[in-house]
Amino acid sequence: MEPGAQVVASSVRRASPSLLVAIDVGSSGSIGAEVVGRGTTSAPTASELLGVIRRPAWQRDALCREYPPQMFFPAIGASFEPAREVCGRCLVRDDCLAFALEHEEPDGCWGGLSGQERRALARRAG
């Protein structure tokens, strides 16, 4: 989660015998759900659950969560356009781009820009 953000409620529920889902509600009111165990009936480890909770809050609201990750990390020479279309409709696009720039994410489509486009933007900014 973002610094200062809090999880107000958190729960882990078994969605089926082999699927475990963590659900949390952030202080901003956003609700997130994450599969933390698949294909196993054992409970997730504490570090797996903390990994879900510690993600930046904006990631819960990111439209890309509804699409396969491969769309945002296309193979060399493949188009970024499908990812850009999703990013163009996303409400947290600016937060996503700021995160990628701050963490110098080298690959993938973040905030609608490729790694090359983000590096060029960072150079122009100074």
C-alpha positions as semicolon CSV with decimal commas, in nm:
position;residue;x (nm);y (nm);z (nm)
1;M;0,000;0,000;0,000
2;E;0,103;0,360;-0,031
3;P;0,281;0,516;0,266
4;G;0,024;0,627;0,521
5;A;-0,256;0,422;0,361
6;Q;-0,431;0,176;0,586
7;V;-0,626;-0,141;0,539
8;V;-0,943;-0,094;0,739
9;A;-1,068;-0,447;0,696
10;S;-0,903;-0,759;0,564
11;S;-1,019;-1,114;0,526
12;V;-0,916;-1,438;0,362
13;R;-1,193;-1,656;0,225
14;R;-1,193;-1,990;0,053
15;A;-1,373;-1,937;-0,278
16;S;-1,361;-2,308;-0,357
17;P;-1,176;-2,610;-0,214
18;S;-0,864;-2,510;-0,408
19;L;-0,894;-2,129;-0,435
20;L;-0,811;-1,886;-0,154
21;V;-0,888;-1,515;-0,195
22;A;-0,767;-1,220;0,018
23;I;-1,011;-0,930;0,034
24;D;-0,929;-0,591;0,181
25;V;-1,083;-0,247;0,206
26;G;-0,851;0,053;0,198
27;S;-0,897;0,372;0,396
28;S;-0,992;0,547;0,069
29;G;-1,283;0,304;0,032
30;S;-1,130;0,101;-0,251
31;I;-1,192;-0,270;-0,231
32;G;-0,937;-0,523;-0,348
33;A;-0,942;-0,896;-0,394
34;E;-0,646;-1,111;-0,481
35;V;-0,608;-1,484;-0,535
36;V;-0,342;-1,591;-0,284
37;G;-0,368;-1,966;-0,309
38;R;-0,454;-2,175;-0,612
39;G;-0,445;-2,548;-0,651
40;T;-0,377;-2,605;-0,285
41;T;-0,585;-2,641;0,024
42;S;-0,314;-2,500;0,251
43;A;-0,339;-2,145;0,382
44;P;-0,118;-1,874;0,227
45;T;0,191;-1,768;0,414
46;A;0,198;-1,441;0,605
47;S;0,445;-1,298;0,354
48;E;0,207;-1,377;0,065
49;L;-0,076;-1,195;0,242
50;L;0,147;-0,899;0,333
51;G;0,254;-0,875;-0,030
52;V;-0,110;-0,820;-0,127
53;I;-0,174;-0,568;0,148
54;R;0,146;-0,368;0,088
55;R;0,078;-0,298;-0,277
56;P;0,007;0,064;-0,366
57;A;-0,363;0,136;-0,316
58;W;-0,408;0,258;-0,674
59;Q;-0,324;-0,090;-0,802
60;R;-0,654;-0,218;-0,661
61;D;-0,841;0,015;-0,896
62;A;-0,621;-0,045;-1,201
63;L;-0,817;-0,161;-1,504
64;C;-0,523;-0,379;-1,617
65;R;-0,601;-0,623;-1,333
66;E;-0,887;-0,749;-1,550
67;Y;-0,655;-0,843;-1,838
68;P;-0,370;-1,093;-1,878
69;P;-0,029;-0,953;-1,777
70;Q;0,115;-1,057;-2,114
71;M;-0,091;-0,781;-2,276
72;F;0,116;-0,521;-2,087
73;F;0,449;-0,698;-2,141
74;P;0,429;-0,793;-2,510
75;A;0,696;-0,997;-2,683
76;I;0,974;-0,810;-2,863
77;G;0,832;-0,651;-3,176
78;A;0,468;-0,698;-3,067
79;S;0,235;-0,402;-3,040
80;F;0,167;-0,208;-2,722
81;E;-0,161;-0,079;-2,869
82;P;-0,396;-0,324;-2,692
83;A;-0,239;-0,225;-2,358
84;R;-0,255;0,146;-2,447
85;E;-0,626;0,114;-2,518
86;V;-0,685;-0,031;-2,170
87;C;-0,464;0,236;-2,010
88;G;-0,658;0,506;-2,195
89;R;-0,975;0,401;-2,007
90;C;-0,807;0,351;-1,669
91;L;-0,889;0,587;-1,381
92;V;-0,546;0,544;-1,216
93;R;-0,334;0,591;-1,527
94;D;-0,144;0,892;-1,383
95;D;-0,065;0,706;-1,060
96;C;0,057;0,409;-1,261
97;L;0,285;0,622;-1,477
98;A;0,422;0,806;-1,171
99;F;0,496;0,471;-1,004
100;A;0,678;0,340;-1,313
101;L;0,885;0,658;-1,343
102;E;0,969;0,663;-0,971
103;H;1,076;0,297;-0,974
104;E;1,241;0,319;-1,318
105;E;1,040;0,023;-1,448
106;P;1,236;-0,084;-1,757
107;D;0,974;-0,297;-1,930
108;G;0,605;-0,316;-2,001
109;C;0,327;-0,068;-2,053
110;W;0,274;0,150;-1,745
111;G;0,043;0,449;-1,761
112;G;0,006;0,397;-2,134
113;L;0,378;0,433;-2,213
114;S;0,640;0,177;-2,308
115;G;0,974;0,155;-2,128
116;Q;1,142;0,346;-2,411
117;E;0,878;0,621;-2,397
118;R;0,911;0,648;-2,018
119;R;1,290;0,680;-2,040
120;A;1,254;0,956;-2,302
121;L;1,000;1,135;-2,081
122;A;1,235;1,113;-1,781
123;R;1,524;1,255;-1,987
124;R;1,310;1,550;-2,102
125;A;1,195;1,614;-1,745
126;G;1,545;1,649;-1,637
